[in-house]
Amino acid sequence: MEKISLKDLLKLSKDDLQGKIICFPTDTVYGVGALYNDEVAIKKIYAMKKRDVGKPLVNLCSSIDQITDLGIVIDAQAQSLMNKHWPGALTIVLCHQEKTIAFRMPDSPIARALVDRFSLLATTSVNESKQAELNSLREIENQFFNDIDYLVTDAMSFSQIPSTVVKVCAGKISVLRQGQIDVFK
């Protein structure tokens, strides 16, 4: 594990991050992430967390264009939620070609700077599956020192409440996990 400032991490290239796991604060909890579609690093995240491979990661974005650039159509319901709650603690699961894919635009200058620089990041909270999220650098180091490649050490305050997760398919909104945001208010 290399402790690194955001400023120094942003000096790296995308190639430097291939196969690497980054840990950083978001607006809700600390997260671990890998470059979008970096199968090597994503497999490492699943192994680190002892996470069921059937449970997908959330993709952090810094603009809606990053989603539509993937060929994903955003329906009116999803667009309305994005306009109202992004950036913020809302994860939106979209239906795309017989599968689902989750996105979130965090209200975190650190997380968004990473996504601005490196593009989409496949992410999840820092913890073993079914355990509480770790939100102190010391706890993260103690438990995942050998798993995380880069630990962003910049201080940031965050809610420590996970994001609300909603699925928006065929114009219907269903809440999968209630978190910080109530989408029906």
Secondary structure, 3 states (H helix, E strand, C coil): CEEECHHHHCCCCCHHHCCCCEEEECCCCEEEEEECCCHHHHHHHHHHHCCCCCCCCEEECCCCHHHHCCCCCCCHHHHHHHHHHCCCCEEEEEEECCEEEEEECCCCHHHHHHHHHHCCEEEEECCCCCCCCCCCHHHHHHHHCCCCCEEECCCCCCCCCCCEEEEEECCEEEEEECCCCCCCC
